[in-house]
Amino acid sequence: MRLSSRLQKVQPSATIALSDRVKDLVAGGEQILRLEVGQSCLGSPAEAVTAACDSLRAGETFYGHSRGLRELRAAICELHARRHGVALHPDRHILVTPGCKQAILYLFLAMLDDGDEVLVPTPAWPSYGEIARIAGGEPVFVPCGRSCRLDVRELAEAVTPRTRAIIVGSPGNPSGVVFDLKTMQEILALCRRHDLYLVSDEIYDRVIFAGYSHTSVLAVDPGLEHSILLNGFSKAYAMPGWRLGYLLARPEMVTATLTLQQNSATHPTTFAQRGAVGAIYHGEDFIASALETYQCNRDLVCSTLDRLPQFSYVEPEGGMYVFLDVSKTGLEDEAFCLDVLEHCRASLTPGSAFGPGGERFARLCIAVSRVELETFLSRLAARYP
């Protein structure tokens, strides 16, 4: 069977492929602590479930608006007006998509010609680079070093005449690093200087730990002149299986991505969108409670690792992970994760899956139950005293 040359450049999702392998082990009867997957152990907000069920009972099983439900678009705009003080129009500045990956794909298809480049500070979510390749572009990885701290000067040195965009995530996946106001301003200034798009993935913006604060791209570019904001419902509202994301952008970019959605997905699932409306209007207590859980888990993991001499970690400022430095074990990250799988019966994600700079790290999801974390940490301490 002949496949396109474009597809042959694209690698399977390293994180999802690993998760699928672990699922196969579990299906075969293995008892594995699932610490590799980036999802919360918490169920979705009850208000979201109720709203989705009500939608189905009301017979909302027909085609909806290709931009997304008007009620959901309005709710999202109200949310950002409340949180960031910006005035966004639900008919001009937003497209609701079947997950954030789809939003990124639309964006890259809209902005990239074959061979155009997207700068990706790494370690980073693997799909950034692969989606750029799907769209015909080339990811240019800019390693941030063992600290996972971005030096905007190094980002500037990577700009070429083919560069079209910079994509960043804050809080970072896998690092948990949160960009401060100065960093966001510097990245935006770089984009303005070279007429680039700044794609800001803010999917973890409601998971910020004590002592830190999140700076949205809307704080530095409220008119979205050079930027696009990505967000969704998978992390803050624990709704990953609902597959709902959105992008905020200038009307011209929304129109371009809308054309792609109309000719592919058509629109996100209608009853899922009704659930998202319920989550926005009634989910603040859920978000606060979830954050308290993640904060306690974060503190437990960090305090335990502080007592284990073979490990260090990137200080998690937000997000759902601890990025564990395993270099003192003498093992490469993939070998370490295999060892942990065999001897601790727990699955972690090798840091090399997240690109240059992720080598000899492992990502550990902390959005799991306290019992699972305590069990894992006890086994890890016994294996690596």
Buried (B, 14 or more C-beta within 10 A) or exposed (E): EEEEEEEEEBEEBBBEEBBEEBBEBEEEEEEBBBBBBBBBBBEBBEBBBBBBEBBEEEEBEEEBBBBBBEBBBBBBBBBBEEEBEBEBEBEBBBBBBBBBBBBBBBBBBBBBEEEBBBBBBBBBBBBBBBBBBBBBBBBBBBBBEBEBBBBBEEBBEBBEEBBBBBBBBBBBBBBBBBBBEEBBBBBBBBBBEBEBBBBBBBBBBBBBBEEBEBBBBBBBBBEBEBBBBBBBBBBBBBBBEBBBBBBBBBEEBBBBBBBBBEEEBEBBBBBBBBBBBBBBBBBEEBBEEBBEBBBEBBBBBBEBBEEBEBBBBBBBBBBBBBBBBBBEBEBBBBBBBBBBBEEBBBBBBBBBBBBBBBBBBBBBBBBBEEEBBBBBBEBBBEBBE
